[in-house]
Amino acid sequence: MPEFPSPNGRALRIDADTPQAKKILKALASEPRLRMLELLSDQLFNVSEIADALGLPLSTANRDIGILEEAGLLRSELTPATRGLQKMLQRVYDTILIELPSSEKPVAEQAVETSMPVGAYVDFQIAPTCGLASESGIIGLFDDPGSFYEPERLQAQLIWFHYGYVEYRFPNRLPPKAVPERVRLSLEVCSEAPMHHEDWPSDITLWINGIEIGTWTSPADFGGRRGVLTPAWWETRNTQYGLMKVWRVTSDGSFVDGVKISPVVLEELHLTDHDFISVRIGVKAEADNVGGINIFGHQFGNYPQDIVLGVRYK
């Protein structure tokens, strides 16, 4: 069960079909145990303190704590006390994402996947405000589109602009005679406001091989608290992190996070016609919500990845 960064702390993604996930779901199906997790959200307690705070018999508190520990939701440590040792408890996760069972039969998946640095675009057309930042500092100048030509752009971990696009070319590594079944693109992204803004919608559009896949509306430019990976030199008043968005194109249409956004199907992309796959990301000047865009690399924001393109085939 993989852990992943979350704006609110440590998070866990679980498959509901696994034995450990069943333990977690059982542990959470109790009001007293949920209250224990709430109590432990920002400080440590021993067993007696938890029992007193929640008005529970010590035996009941011990039983529920054991269930939470077995599920991996609590961590305990023995520390010195006035008399002997005491068991101090800590909550392990702040966010849990549950992947519900699917009726699809598992298949032996064949796929190729490429991770592209956010600064490795081959073309762009952008309007200020705009800029690039590496792990250690600003690249070029603020609000200067010419800075997007700087050789140091390949070190960029964050790029932003008001409207326009950046375009990437991913190597096409499909084997000869392979038949594509799905293309998947994932990236961390959000709107671009002055500093940051919790209500700042922006219509972000994706094109693959020149075909417009569809538009997703980012709700905000997230800031106010530091991203999990955002370097210390970057001020907290600025953009800190985005949302991980997953775009998929299949023979049934185009989707963002499983929600259909357009009728464009995989066959329209002609993935096998060229030795590269073109990906363009941006905000149209004529969009309903021209709220800019931030694109994050693996050393900025909340997710340790760049722009990842994968193609499943048979």
Buried (B, 14 or more C-beta within 10 A) or exposed (E): EEEBBBBEBBBBEBBEEEEEBEBBBEBBEEEBBEBBBEBBEEEBBBBBBBBEEBEBEEEEBBEBBEBBBBBBBBBBEEEEEEEEEBBBBEBBBBBBEEEEEEEEEEEEEEBBEBBBBBBBBEEBBBBBBBBBBBBEEBBBEEEBBEBBEBEBBEBBBBBBBBBBBBBBBBEBEBEEEBEBBBBBBBBBBBBBBEEBBEEBBBBBBBBBBEBBBBBBBBBBBBBEEBBBBBBEEBEBEBBBBBBBBEBBBBEEBBBBEEEEBBEBBBEBBBBBEEEEBBBBBBBBEEBEBBBBBBBBBBBBBBBBBBBBBBBBBE
